[in-house]
Amino acid sequence: MRDQLEVLHYEYGDANRAEEFAVDLCRYTEPYQVILARMSRRGTLHETAKVLQENVDGFKEDPDYETLHKLRPIDTLVVPDVLFKLTHHFEELLGKRFSNSRWQDHFFFEALQRIDFTLSRTGVVIKSEAFMGMTSGRGRSSAQLAKPRHLRFDRPFLICVKKRQAGATPIFVMWVDNAELMQVVARDP
């Protein structure tokens, strides 16, 4: 299993700052890859994903990249199972009328999206469904190579799912900073 994981970025921390790192959980998956990153959050998820990509690109220039991009026997990896089911109601669409002349008297009375997300030892499952209800009528308004690295996602972290190609736009980005979304599972080594 160590061979399937790839360390995409690793920056050693110090007394004032924790390590920052990113891993590809299985470098063999196609066409998508699942990246977990423990890093500082930026102003928006877009900015955070952009910095993540910059860190990944810069890490490849490290003179010790050939050693550091692998999960070594002295390294550890701890990833919690993440399970969530979210329903988002798009209140901003409710009561809005269509501009198409054929549908002018129709409006949205419901607009929602459900997302089921699971991250576990067996992989990532993302299920999404949307529902829109409409009707007519009235609507409402490197020197440290010998030191073991501990890749533990035990603080807020980013989950990014994107196509495995340079410059690909992520299809799913989530900042996990709520302990209720994480489920610690004891596993034998």
N, C-alpha and C positions, 0 to 999 in steps of 0.2 A: 504494500500500500504506500510505502514511502516514495516509491518510484512514480506514482501517479500524481503526487502533489508537486507543485512548482512554486518556489518563493519568488514573487514578482518584484518585491521591494522589501528592504530591511534597513532600518536606520536605528543604530544603537542609541539608547537613551542615556541620561545621566541623572544626577541627584535631583535636578529640577524638572526633568521631562522624561516621560515614559517612552519606551521603544515605539516606533511606528513601523508597520509592515503591511504587506498585502500578499495573499496567496491565491493561486489557482487550485481549487480543490481536486480537479482531475484534468490534467493537460491533454488527455486523449479524447475528451468529448467534442463532438462536432454536431451541428455548426455553432453551438453556444458554449460559453465558458461561464463558470460561477467563480467570482472573485470575492473574497472577504478581505476587508482592509481595516486595520485599526489605525486611525489617524485623527488629526484634529478636524473638527467640523468647520466648514467654511460657511459663508452667508447663505448660500443656496445649495441644493443637491447638485445642480449643474456645475457650480464652482468646485464643489467637493469632488465630483467625478472627473473634472478637468485636472485638478491637482493630482488625483490618483494616477491618471494616465501619464502626466509629466513625471511623477515619481517612478513609475514602471519603466518608462523610456530611459530616464536617467540612470536607473539601476543597472541597465545592460552595459553601461560604460564603466562600471566599477572594475578595477583590475582583478578583483577576486570573484568576479561574477560566476565563473565556471564552478567554483566551490559553493558560493553562497546561494545560488538559485536552486540548489537541491536541499531537501530535508535530510540533514545528516543524522547519523545514529545518536549523537549527543544532543540533538534538538528535540523539543517536545511540541506537540500540537494539541490544543484543547479547543474544541468548537462545540458550543451548546446546540442542542436541537432547538429550532425556532419554529413555532407553530402559531399561525394567526388566521383569523377569518375576519375580514373587514367588510362593512357595507357603507358605501358613501352615497348619500343623497345629494343630488345636484340641485340645491334649492334655487340657485341662480337661473335655472331653466324653467322652473315652474311658473305657469301663467303666461309664458312667452308664446306669442302667436307666430305662425309661419308667414314668411313674406311671399311665398309662391301664391299666385292668384287663385289657384285651384283649392288651396288649403288655408286661405286667409281666416276663415272662421274657426280654425282648429288651434288648440293650444296644448301644451304639456301639463298633465296633472301629476305625473310621476316620472322621475329620471333617477336611476340608481345604478351602481356598479357593485358587484360582490367579488371579492378577491380572497381566495384560499391560498395560503403560502405555507409550504413545509420545507424546512432544511433539516436533513437528518443524515445519518451515516450512509444511507443508500442514495442520497442525492437531493435534488431540488424538484419540487412539484409546484407549479403555478397554475391555478385555475381561475378564470375570470369570466364573469357573465354580466351582461348589462340588460336593463329593462327600461323601456321608455313607454309611458302611457300617454296617449293623447285623445282628445275628444273635441267636439265642436261646442260652441256656445261661449259663455262668458268665463274668462279665466281670472285668477288672482295675479296680482302683480309680484577597515580591513586588517587592521592590526589585531583585531579581536577574534580571529578565526578559531582560536582554541577555546574560546568562551562559549558555553552552550547558549543557544537562543531558546527562549520560552515563548512560543507563539500561542498565547492564550487570549482568546476573545472574551475576556472577563471585564471589559469596560465597553463603553459605547463603541460601536463599529458599523461599518458600511457593508451592505450586500449589493453587489452589482452583477447583473446578468446581461451579457451582450454577445453579439456574434464574434467569433474568433477571427477577427481581421483588423488590420491597422485602421484606426480612425473610426471604428464602428460606434454608432450611437447606442448607448445602453437601452435595453427594452424594459428593464426593471431596476430601480435604484431605491434602496431603503436604508434609512439610518436607524439602527437598533440601539435605543438607549432606555428601554423600558424593561425591567427585570421580568415583568409578567409575560413578555413575549418569548423569553428564554426558558428552556426546560433542561436542567442538568441531568444527564443520564450517565450512570456509572457503567463503565465498560471494562472488560478484561483486556489487557494489552495484547 
